[in-house]
Amino acid sequence: MDWDDIRYFTVLARSGSLSSAARTLGVTHVTVARRIDRLETQRKVKLFDRRQSGYRLTTAGERLISDAEAVEESCLHFERKIRGQSDVLAGPLTLSIPETTLIDLSAPLAEFMRRYPDIELTVFATSEQHNLNQSQADILIRITDHPPELLVGRKLTDIPMYAYGTREYLDSIGGDMKKASWVIWQAAFGKNFGDRYFRNMVEDAHITLRTNSNSQLVAMVRQGVVLGLMTAPMARRYPELLPISDTPLVTSELWLLTHSDLRDSARVRCFMQFISEWPVAE
């Protein structure tokens, strides 16, 4: 059996939709549908029920999914181990970096490209979860206090976050955060996680906008209708934004991470060492 057939089966089973599976696999939704149809025809078994709400495993699919995921993990582990043995400072290297952090890393990324022109960087500007187990990225840079157990790396710095707004908006609420409306950043964890995390910092916060785009968060704060959390280097780009207090609302950690299977890769080691030695903007 083609390994790709198992990969398409497991990814679609987890995502439940052609479009989501296609994004994970880097193909079109038509390709996903065609591969699944071909697999079912060749093996003479129906793996999915097609519904308006998406693809759901049949009874046969449910019986097979755990074995398929075991094969998938074994193949991915082998793939990671091969990539991790590379001792050549050339070839592809995929990074996943938060949008706001990526701006601050423009200078070190440019210098890295000058020093190592044979390493081909791909950068995903996102804070969404890229699964290193499934080889979606080689290196993550993440703002987190609890790095996943399977990943290895190092803490780069602390990231203090302040509540910012325009002068006019701060005046309108009398500098009282409890009277403010908020825009909050929300990842793929969903509304309940984002709201619960934020309300641990600001009791009874009035959240009027949730977004997974840091650019959108900044844009709405600049409109003068909400407060939003930002780092000081980010806010300094916009002179009209002021902190409501000189005290950080929360301090998180910035981590540089890779999968344990990849830590011996020359490209991965080189990039992680380079970035860890670059001075962090205050």
N, C-alpha and C positions, 0 to 999 in steps of 0.2 A: 504493500500500500504506500502511496505517495505521502510523505510527511506533511506536505502542504494540505492534504485533505483533512488530516487530523487537526491541524492548526485552524483551518476555516471552521470546522465543526465546533471546536472548543470556544473559539472567540465569539461565534454567533450564539452559542448556548449561553455564554456569560452576558453578552450585551443585549440579546433579545430583539435587536433590530438590524436590518441590513446596513443602514447608514452609519450606525455606531461601529459595527464590525468593520465596515469599509475603512473608516478613519483609522482604526487600530492597525489594520493590515496594510494600509497605504495603497488601496485599490478602489475601484468604483463599486457602488452597491450592485450594479449589474453583474460584475465579475463574481461577487460573493454569491448572489442568487444562482448564477450559472454553475459555479463549482459545487454548491450544495445539491442542486438538482442532479448533476452528473454523478455525484457520490451516491445519492439515493438510488439512482437508476442502475449504476454498476453493481452495487451491493444488494439490490432488490430489498431494501428496507426503508421505511419512512422514518426519518429522524426528527422531523419538525412538523408541527401543525402551523399552518399559515393563518394568522388572524389579523383583523384590522389593527389590533394593539401591538402586533409584532410576531416574532417567531417564538414558539414554545416547544420544548422537547416533548416528543411522544413517549409512550411507555418504553419503547425500544431505545429511544435516545437516552432516557433516564438510566436504563440499565448499562449503557455504554459510556456515559460521560466520565465516570470516575477513572476507568481504565484509560480513556483517551487523554485525560488530564495528566495521568501518571506518565504516559508516553511523551506528552508535550513537555512536561517538566524535565524529563530525562534528556530529550533532544536539545532543549534550551540550555540546560546545564552543560552539555557537551559543546554547544556553540559558544557559550560564554568562556568555557575553559580554553578552547582553541584561541579565541580572541585574546584571552588573558596571557597566553604564552608568547604573543608577538613581541619581539625585541627590536622592531624597526620603527624609527621615528618618521613614519610616512603612512598614508592611508587615512581612512575616515575616522572621525571622532565626533560623537553626537552629544551635545550638551543640552540640558534643560534648566533654564534660569528664569526667575521671576522677572516680569516686565520692568519693574522699577529698579531692581538690582542690575539688570542688563545695561541700563544707561550708565551706571557708575562703573561698569566693567568695560566700557568701550575702549579706554586707553590700554589696559592690560591685554585685552583681546587683540588689539591692533599690534602691540609689541610682540605678542606670542606668534602672530601670523608672520611678522617680519623675521623672527628668529627661526621659525620652523615652517618654512613655506611648503614642505611636502606633506604636512598634516592638513587634511581637508576637513574643516570644521562645518558642522551643521548645528545651528542654534535654534532651539524652540523657546520662544519668549513666552513663558507660561508658568503659572504657579499650580496648575492642575497636576495630578499625580501621573508621572511617567513611570511605568513599571520596569525597573531594571531587571527583575526576574525574567521578563519577557522580551528583553533586549530592545526596548523602545528608546533607551538612551544609555550612554556609557557613564556620564557624570551628571549628578544633580547638584545645583546650588539652591538651598532652601532655607527659608526663615522658619525655624521649628525649635521647640524645646525638647522634643523627644524623637530623635532620628530612628527610623525603623531598624529593628534588630539585625536583619540580614545585611545591612549596609555598613560599610567602613569608611572612615574619613576623619576629618578634623573640624573643630569649631574655628571659624575665621574671626568672628568678632561678636560683640553684643550689638543689638539693634534697638536703640530707644525709639519709641513711637510717641508722637505728640498729637494732641487734638488741634487741628488748624481750621481757621475760617477767615473770611474777609473782615476787615475792620468794621464795616457797616453791620455785618451779621453779628459779630461779637458784641457790638454796642446794642443791637436790638434785643439780645438775650441777657444783657447786663453782665456778661462774663460768667453766666451760670450754666454749666453743662446740662443740668437737669431740665432746663427750659429749651434746650436745643433739639432740632431735628438732626438726624444722622444719616450719612451714607456709609455703609460698611462693605468691606470686601468679603466676598463669599466664594469659597472654592466648591469643588464637586461634592463636598460632604453634605450639602443641602441646608435648607433654611434653619432647621432646628439646631444643628450644630453651630452654625454661624451666630445665630441669635443668642444661644446659651453662652457661648464663649464671650461675646461682646458684653452681655449684661452682667457677666462676672466682673467686668471693669467699670461699667457705668450702670448703676442700678436704675431700673425703670426707664431705660433709654428709649426714646421715641425714634424708632428706625423707619425712615420713609423711603429708603432706596437701598437695594442690595445689588451688587454687581461683581462679576468675576474679572472685570477690567480695571486695572489701576489707572489707566488713562481716563476712563469714564469717571472714576471716583474723584480724581483731581479736577476734572472739568466741572463737575457739579459743585464742588466746594468753591471753585472760582466764580460760580454764578451767584454766590452769596445767599444760598437758601439752606445750607446744611453745614455741619461740622464733619470732618473726616480725619482718620488717623493717617499720619505720614511720618517719614523720617525727616530729620532736619535738612540733610543734603538735597532731598527731593523738593521740599518746600521752598528752599532758597532760590530755586529757579523761577519762582513766582512771587515777585515783591509785594503783591497785594495780599498775600496770605500771612497771617500772624498766628502764633500759638496762643491758646487760651491760658496756658500756664507754662512756666519754665521747667516744670516737673514732668517727666515722661508719664504718660498714662499707663504704659506697659513697656517692658523691655524683653525682647525675644533674642534668639541666637541665630546667627547665620552660619550654616554648615555646608561644607564641601564633601560630597558623598559619592561613592561608587559601590558596585557589588563586589563582594569578597572574591568572586571568581575572576574579576577584572583587574585586581590591584597590582598584579605582576606585569600587566601590559605596559610596554615602554611608553606608548602614547598617553595612557591614563596617568601613569606615574609622573611623566614629564609635565603634563598640564596641571595636575594637582599640586606639584611642588612649586611650579611657576606662580600660580594664583595665590598659594598660601604665603609666598614671600613678598607679594605686591602690597605696598602700604594701603591700608583701608582709609577711605575718605571719612573725615569726621564731620 
